[in-house]
């Protein structure tokens, strides 16, 4: 007996897929015509603005009300500027400046750029309260560690984005900021009572719901008091009782990527995870970045089978598809696109914080300490390199591997500017910095989450609160190293 085509179309209407390369393949467009909700664009899909606009037009030919989503947070998580780094600072920098009007303006600029390219859903802002200095996946993506400040800026970001007609998606509910594990690789646990979540993690979500956010993304985190052994993505207590009933959210609940280990390990597969997420109250299911027609069909078939065997009520899937269809409707733009020339760079400069003395007698040796990127960030260039004046020498170091004596010889009599990301939690980095500071004038430029650690013996400590192209330029300008 063949699959019910009506049920297949219904199931496809809850799925957000992806495709490889800069041109949408035939299967990606054909599935849209069959009812697929949409696609997410990743860095591999993006070469230049004209090509992105052509891609979104091709997708719209398959389905006029297609959802075209992207992770464009500004700062460290950018897809449009993955080749160079974002021209905007991210949330940590904006939270440090603490000017909600600026946050709104930056997000309106990002939204205007997305709207011009045909993107309809930005999987941003990150509204997690980053209370753990060791957090490996949120960090500078957060507006800060204070729930009230994060709430104010989260609402401003949503207002800015949605003023351009692009839907915002606040993430990661019920809060990923207290984790010290990366849900791309494992299932983190936040073992606190619900009262702590309400005081520490949930105020920004209340603020964005009040601001009219059109979508909220789930977190692949375990909160035992609410979710039991599974992640929030599969928890009806979180997605229905907490988000919908207690906080009054009426928009679309979007899952984080179901291919992530935090979900796959808990569910036993993407298809099973899709069924569990729908049953819990999710509406739009992000399959992930590595997607082909076979995977989409298998997930849709699993949803259809679950309706048939009673694991899923058809009415629940119809409700989800209805909310997803509503999300696909582009909102009206309130105003013409803002003038954005230099906006991000000026904002990044306002976010730089200097502790200590930046004066020096000679041009320095600039040493960039290697740091790996998270899956969310991808391999995006960072550092001071593109912004340095001619003649300033640069070197690279690997914490735990590079001999400080080698850098001492290279520096000679010159001072050292040591540039890093998350130095406080990078194995061997503290030792490298302090070994150099024992013999040379050292200025540390921290382009990740600054944390509480300050290097012994360093002349100055500069925090940029992010590693975007804008943050790099701001640091180089602050240090007097630009041409």
C-alpha positions as CSV (number, residue, x, y, z in Angstrom):
1,X,0.0,0.0,0.0
2,X,1.5,3.4,-1.0
3,X,2.1,6.4,1.2
4,X,-0.8,8.8,1.5
5,X,0.4,11.8,-0.6
6,X,-1.6,14.2,1.6
7,X,0.2,13.0,4.7
8,X,3.6,13.2,3.0
9,X,2.8,16.8,2.0
10,X,1.7,17.5,5.6
11,X,4.9,16.1,7.0
12,X,7.1,18.0,4.5
13,X,5.4,21.2,5.7
14,X,7.1,20.8,9.0
15,X,10.6,20.4,7.7
16,X,13.4,22.9,7.2
17,X,16.1,21.2,5.0
18,X,19.4,22.4,3.4
19,X,21.3,21.7,0.3
20,X,25.0,21.7,-0.7
21,X,26.7,24.3,-2.9
22,X,25.9,27.7,-4.3
23,X,23.1,26.6,-6.7
24,X,19.9,24.8,-5.4
25,X,19.8,21.3,-6.9
26,X,16.7,20.1,-8.6
27,X,15.7,17.9,-5.7
28,X,15.8,20.9,-3.3
29,X,13.4,22.9,-5.5
30,X,11.2,19.9,-6.4
31,X,10.6,19.1,-2.7
32,X,9.5,22.7,-2.1
33,X,6.8,22.1,-4.8
34,X,5.8,19.0,-2.9
35,X,5.3,20.9,0.3
36,X,8.7,21.2,2.0
37,X,8.6,24.2,4.3
38,X,12.0,25.6,3.3
39,X,15.8,25.5,3.4
40,X,18.5,27.0,5.6
41,X,21.4,28.6,3.9
42,X,24.9,27.9,5.3
43,X,28.3,29.3,4.4
44,X,28.8,26.7,1.6
45,X,25.7,28.1,-0.1
46,X,27.0,31.6,-0.2
47,X,29.6,33.1,-2.6
48,X,28.4,36.7,-3.2
49,X,25.2,38.7,-2.9
50,X,24.1,38.3,-6.5
51,X,24.5,34.6,-6.3
52,X,22.5,34.4,-3.0
53,X,19.7,36.5,-4.5
54,X,19.6,34.1,-7.5
55,X,19.4,31.1,-5.2
56,X,16.5,32.4,-3.2
57,X,14.7,33.3,-6.4
58,X,15.2,29.8,-7.6
59,X,13.8,28.5,-4.3
60,X,10.8,30.8,-4.6
61,X,10.1,29.4,-8.1
62,X,9.6,26.0,-6.4
63,X,7.3,27.5,-3.7
64,X,6.5,31.2,-3.5
65,X,6.0,31.1,0.3
66,X,9.2,29.2,0.9
67,X,11.0,29.8,4.2
68,X,14.6,30.8,3.5
69,X,16.5,30.7,6.8
70,X,20.0,31.6,7.8
71,X,22.1,31.9,11.0
72,X,23.1,35.5,10.7
73,X,23.8,36.6,14.2
74,X,26.5,39.2,13.4
75,X,29.7,38.9,15.4
76,X,31.2,35.4,15.5
77,X,28.3,33.6,13.8
78,X,27.9,34.8,10.2
79,X,27.0,33.1,7.0
80,X,26.9,36.1,4.6
81,X,30.4,37.2,5.6
82,X,31.9,33.8,6.3
83,X,34.8,34.5,4.0
84,X,35.9,37.7,5.8
85,X,34.2,38.0,9.1
86,X,31.1,40.1,9.9
87,X,31.1,43.9,9.6
88,X,29.0,43.9,12.7
89,X,29.9,43.2,16.3
90,X,28.0,40.4,18.0
91,X,25.8,40.4,21.0
92,X,28.5,40.4,23.7
93,X,29.9,43.7,22.2
94,X,26.4,45.2,22.0
95,X,25.6,44.2,25.5
96,X,28.8,45.8,26.7
97,X,28.0,49.1,25.0
98,X,24.5,48.7,26.5
99,X,22.7,51.1,24.1
100,X,19.4,49.3,23.1
101,X,18.9,51.8,20.3
102,X,22.3,50.7,18.8
103,X,21.3,47.1,19.2
104,X,18.1,47.7,17.3
105,X,19.9,49.6,14.6
106,X,22.5,46.9,14.1
107,X,19.9,44.2,13.8
108,X,17.8,46.4,11.5
109,X,20.8,46.7,9.3
110,X,21.4,42.9,9.3
111,X,17.7,42.4,8.5
112,X,17.7,44.9,5.6
113,X,20.6,43.0,4.1
114,X,18.8,39.7,4.5
115,X,15.6,41.0,3.1
116,X,17.3,42.3,0.0
117,X,18.8,38.9,-0.6
118,X,15.4,37.1,-0.3
119,X,16.0,35.6,3.2
120,X,12.8,35.4,5.3
121,X,13.9,33.9,8.6
122,X,17.0,34.8,10.6
123,X,17.8,32.2,13.2
124,X,18.8,35.0,15.6
125,X,19.1,36.6,18.1
126,X,20.8,34.4,20.6
127,X,19.1,35.4,23.9
128,X,20.9,33.0,26.2
129,X,22.2,34.5,29.4
130,X,25.9,33.5,29.4
131,X,26.4,32.8,33.1
132,X,29.2,30.2,32.7
133,X,32.6,31.7,31.7
134,X,33.6,28.2,30.4
135,X,30.6,27.9,28.1
136,X,32.0,26.6,24.8
137,X,29.1,27.2,22.5
138,X,27.4,30.5,23.6
139,X,30.0,33.0,25.0
140,X,30.2,36.1,22.8
141,X,26.9,35.1,21.1
142,X,25.2,36.3,24.3
143,X,24.4,39.9,25.3
144,X,25.9,39.1,28.7
145,X,25.5,37.5,32.1
146,X,22.8,39.8,33.5
147,X,19.3,38.6,32.8
148,X,17.8,42.1,32.8
149,X,20.4,43.5,30.4
150,X,20.1,40.5,28.1
151,X,16.3,40.8,28.1
152,X,16.4,44.5,27.1
153,X,18.8,43.9,24.2
154,X,17.0,40.7,23.1
155,X,13.8,42.7,22.7
156,X,15.7,45.4,20.8
157,X,17.3,42.9,18.5
158,X,13.9,41.3,17.7
159,X,12.3,44.7,17.0
160,X,15.2,45.7,14.7
161,X,15.2,42.5,12.7
162,X,11.4,42.3,12.3
163,X,11.1,46.0,11.3
164,X,12.6,44.9,8.0
165,X,10.0,42.1,7.4
166,X,12.5,39.3,8.3
167,X,11.2,37.0,11.0
168,X,13.4,36.7,14.1
169,X,14.0,33.4,15.9
170,X,15.1,33.8,19.5
171,X,17.3,30.9,20.8
172,X,17.9,28.6,22.6
173,X,14.9,27.9,24.9
174,X,14.9,27.5,27.9
175,X,18.4,28.8,28.0
176,X,21.9,27.5,26.9
177,X,24.0,30.0,28.8
178,X,24.8,28.0,31.9
179,X,26.2,24.9,30.0
180,X,29.8,23.9,29.9
181,X,29.3,21.3,27.1
182,X,28.6,21.8,23.4
183,X,25.3,20.4,22.3
184,X,26.7,19.9,18.8
185,X,28.7,17.0,20.3
186,X,26.9,15.8,23.4
187,X,23.8,16.5,25.5
188,X,24.6,19.2,28.1
189,X,22.8,19.1,31.5
190,X,21.6,22.2,33.4
191,X,20.7,20.6,36.8
192,X,18.7,23.5,38.5
193,X,15.1,23.8,39.7
194,X,12.6,25.6,37.5
195,X,12.7,28.6,39.8
196,X,16.4,29.3,38.9
197,X,15.5,29.1,35.2
198,X,12.7,31.6,35.7
199,X,15.1,34.1,37.5
200,X,18.3,33.5,35.5
201,X,17.5,32.1,32.0
202,X,14.0,32.9,31.1
203,X,13.6,36.7,31.4
204,X,15.0,37.3,27.9
205,X,12.4,34.9,26.4
206,X,9.6,36.6,28.2
207,X,10.9,39.9,26.8
208,X,11.0,38.6,23.2
209,X,7.6,37.1,23.4
210,X,6.3,40.5,24.6
211,X,8.2,42.1,21.6
212,X,6.3,39.9,19.2
213,X,9.1,37.5,18.2
214,X,7.7,35.2,15.4
215,X,9.8,32.1,16.3
216,X,11.6,30.6,19.2
217,X,14.3,27.9,18.8
218,X,14.6,24.9,21.2
219,X,17.8,23.9,23.0
220,X,19.3,20.4,22.9
221,X,20.0,20.6,26.7
222,X,18.7,18.5,29.5
223,X,17.1,20.1,32.5
224,X,16.2,17.1,34.6
225,X,13.5,18.9,36.7
226,X,11.6,19.6,33.5
227,X,12.9,17.3,30.7
228,X,13.8,14.1,32.6
229,X,16.6,12.3,30.7
230,X,15.9,13.9,27.3
231,X,16.6,17.3,25.8
232,X,14.2,20.3,25.9
233,X,13.6,19.8,22.2
234,X,11.6,16.6,23.1
235,X,9.9,17.9,26.2
236,X,6.3,18.9,26.2
237,X,6.7,20.3,29.7
238,X,9.2,22.8,28.2
239,X,7.7,23.5,24.7
240,X,4.0,23.5,25.6
241,X,3.5,24.0,29.4
242,X,6.4,26.5,29.8
243,X,6.7,28.3,26.5
244,X,3.1,28.3,25.3
245,X,1.0,28.2,28.4
246,X,3.2,30.1,31.0
247,X,4.9,32.5,28.7
248,X,2.1,32.9,26.2
249,X,4.1,32.3,23.0
250,X,1.8,31.9,19.9
251,X,4.4,31.8,17.1
252,X,6.4,28.9,15.6
253,X,8.6,26.7,17.7
254,X,11.7,25.8,15.7
255,X,14.1,23.0,16.7
256,X,17.8,23.4,16.7
257,X,19.4,21.0,14.1
258,X,18.2,17.5,14.7
259,X,21.5,16.1,13.4
260,X,23.3,17.5,16.4
261,X,24.6,14.9,18.8
262,X,22.6,16.4,21.7
263,X,19.4,15.4,19.8
264,X,20.5,12.4,17.8
265,X,22.0,10.6,20.8
266,X,18.8,11.2,22.8
267,X,16.5,10.1,19.9
268,X,18.4,7.4,18.2
269,X,18.1,9.1,14.8
270,X,16.9,12.2,12.9
271,X,13.6,10.7,11.9
272,X,12.8,9.5,15.5
273,X,13.9,12.9,16.8
274,X,11.5,14.7,14.4
275,X,8.6,12.6,15.7
276,X,9.5,13.3,19.3
277,X,10.0,17.0,18.7
278,X,6.6,17.3,17.0
279,X,4.9,15.3,19.8
280,X,6.5,17.7,22.3
281,X,5.1,20.8,20.5
282,X,7.7,21.8,18.0
283,X,6.4,23.2,14.6
284,X,9.4,23.6,12.3
285,X,12.1,20.9,12.4
286,X,15.6,21.9,11.3
287,X,17.1,18.7,9.9
288,X,20.6,20.1,9.8
289,X,23.3,21.2,7.4
290,X,24.2,17.8,5.8
291,X,20.9,17.1,4.0
292,X,20.0,15.3,0.8
293,X,16.7,14.2,-0.8
294,X,16.9,10.8,0.8
295,X,17.2,12.2,4.3
296,X,14.3,14.5,3.8
297,X,12.1,11.7,2.4
298,X,13.1,9.4,5.3
299,X,12.2,11.9,7.9
300,X,8.9,12.7,6.2
301,X,8.2,9.0,6.0
302,X,8.9,8.5,9.7
303,X,6.4,11.3,10.6
304,X,3.8,9.7,8.3
305,X,4.4,6.3,10.0
306,X,4.1,7.9,13.4
307,X,0.7,9.3,12.5
308,X,-0.3,5.9,11.3
309,X,0.8,4.0,14.4
310,X,-0.5,6.5,16.9
311,X,2.8,8.0,18.1
312,X,1.7,11.4,16.6
313,X,-1.8,12.8,16.4
314,X,-2.5,14.1,12.9
315,X,-4.0,17.2,14.5
316,X,-0.7,18.0,16.1
317,X,1.1,17.8,12.8
318,X,-1.6,19.9,11.1
319,X,-1.1,22.5,13.9
320,X,2.6,22.5,13.4
321,X,2.3,22.9,9.6
322,X,-0.2,25.7,10.1
323,X,2.2,27.6,12.3
324,X,5.0,27.0,9.9
325,X,2.9,28.3,7.0
326,X,2.1,31.4,9.0
327,X,5.9,31.9,9.6
328,X,6.5,31.7,5.8
329,X,4.4,34.9,5.3
330,X,6.9,37.8,5.1
331,X,6.1,40.6,7.5
332,X,5.8,44.2,6.4
333,X,8.8,46.4,6.5
334,X,8.2,49.4,8.8
335,X,10.7,51.7,7.3
336,X,13.3,52.0,4.5
337,X,16.6,50.2,5.0
338,X,18.8,52.2,7.4
339,X,22.1,53.8,6.3
340,X,24.7,51.4,7.5
341,X,28.0,52.7,6.3
342,X,30.4,52.2,9.1
343,X,27.7,51.3,11.6
344,X,29.2,48.0,12.7
345,X,32.7,49.3,13.0
346,X,31.7,52.3,15.1
347,X,29.7,50.0,17.4
348,X,32.6,47.6,17.8
349,X,34.9,50.5,18.7
350,X,32.5,51.4,21.5
351,X,32.7,47.9,22.9
352,X,36.4,47.7,23.4
353,X,37.5,47.8,27.0
354,X,41.1,48.5,28.1
355,X,42.7,47.6,31.4
356,X,46.3,48.8,31.9
357,X,48.7,50.9,29.9
358,X,48.8,50.8,26.1
359,X,51.8,53.1,25.6
360,X,54.9,51.5,24.1
361,X,58.2,52.6,22.7
362,X,58.2,50.6,19.5
363,X,56.1,48.8,17.0
364,X,55.2,45.4,18.4
365,X,55.3,41.8,17.2
366,X,51.7,40.7,16.9
367,X,51.2,37.0,17.9
368,X,47.9,35.3,17.2
369,X,47.2,32.2,19.3
370,X,45.4,29.5,17.3
371,X,41.9,28.7,18.5
372,X,39.5,26.2,17.1
373,X,36.0,27.3,16.0
374,X,32.7,25.8,17.1
375,X,30.3,24.2,14.6
376,X,28.0,27.3,15.0
377,X,30.8,29.7,14.1
378,X,32.4,27.7,11.3
379,X,35.9,28.6,10.0
380,X,35.6,32.4,9.7
381,X,38.8,34.5,9.6
382,X,39.5,36.5,12.8
383,X,42.3,38.6,14.4
384,X,44.1,41.8,13.7
385,X,45.8,40.8,10.6
386,X,43.7,42.5,7.9
387,X,43.8,45.8,9.8
388,X,47.5,46.2,10.6
389,X,49.7,48.9,9.1
390,X,52.4,47.9,6.7
391,X,55.6,46.8,8.4
392,X,54.0,45.3,11.5
393,X,55.2,41.7,11.8
394,X,52.8,38.9,12.7
395,X,53.4,35.4,14.0
396,X,51.2,32.5,15.0
397,X,51.4,30.4,18.1
398,X,49.7,27.2,19.3
399,X,49.1,27.2,23.0
400,X,50.8,24.2,24.6
401,X,53.0,23.6,21.6
402,X,54.8,26.8,20.7
403,X,58.0,27.4,22.8
404,X,57.9,30.8,24.4
405,X,61.6,31.1,23.8
406,X,61.0,31.0,20.1
407,X,58.6,34.0,20.3
408,X,61.1,35.8,22.6
409,X,63.8,35.5,20.0
410,X,61.4,36.6,17.2
411,X,60.3,39.6,19.2
412,X,63.8,40.7,20.2
413,X,63.5,44.1,21.9
414,X,60.0,44.8,20.6
415,X,56.9,44.6,22.8
416,X,54.4,41.8,22.1
417,X,50.7,42.0,21.3
418,X,49.2,38.6,21.9
419,X,45.8,38.0,20.3
420,X,43.6,35.1,21.4
421,X,40.0,33.8,21.8
422,X,38.9,32.4,25.1
423,X,42.4,32.3,26.4
424,X,41.2,31.6,29.9
425,X,40.0,28.1,28.9
426,X,42.4,27.3,26.1
427,X,44.9,24.6,27.4
428,X,48.4,26.0,27.7
429,X,47.4,29.6,26.8
430,X,47.7,31.0,30.3
431,X,51.2,29.6,30.6
432,X,52.3,30.9,27.2
433,X,51.0,34.5,28.0
434,X,52.6,34.6,31.4
435,X,55.9,33.2,30.2
436,X,56.2,36.0,27.6
437,X,55.1,38.6,30.1
438,X,57.9,37.6,32.3
439,X,60.5,39.0,29.8
440,X,58.6,41.3,27.5
441,X,56.1,44.1,27.5
442,X,52.9,42.2,26.6
443,X,49.5,43.4,25.7
444,X,46.8,40.7,25.6
445,X,43.9,41.2,23.2
446,X,41.0,38.8,24.2
447,X,38.6,38.4,21.3
448,X,36.4,35.8,22.9
449,X,34.4,35.9,26.1
450,X,36.8,37.6,28.5
451,X,36.1,35.7,31.7
452,X,37.6,36.6,35.1
453,X,41.2,35.6,34.4
454,X,43.8,38.3,33.9
455,X,47.4,37.4,32.9
456,X,50.1,37.9,35.5
457,X,52.7,40.4,34.4
458,X,50.8,41.7,31.3
459,X,51.1,45.5,30.7
460,X,47.5,45.7,29.4
461,X,44.4,43.6,28.8
462,X,42.1,44.5,25.9
463,X,38.7,42.9,25.5
464,X,36.8,43.3,22.2
465,X,33.9,41.0,23.2
466,X,33.9,39.3,19.9
467,X,36.1,38.3,16.9
468,X,34.2,39.7,13.9
469,X,35.9,41.7,11.2
470,X,34.5,44.8,13.0
471,X,35.9,43.7,16.3
472,X,39.4,43.2,14.8
473,X,39.5,46.6,13.2
474,X,38.3,48.2,16.5
475,X,41.1,46.5,18.4
476,X,43.8,47.4,15.9
477,X,42.6,51.0,16.0
478,X,42.5,51.1,19.8
479,X,46.1,49.9,19.9
480,X,47.2,52.4,17.3
481,X,48.2,49.6,14.8
482,X,46.2,50.6,11.8
483,X,47.7,52.3,8.7
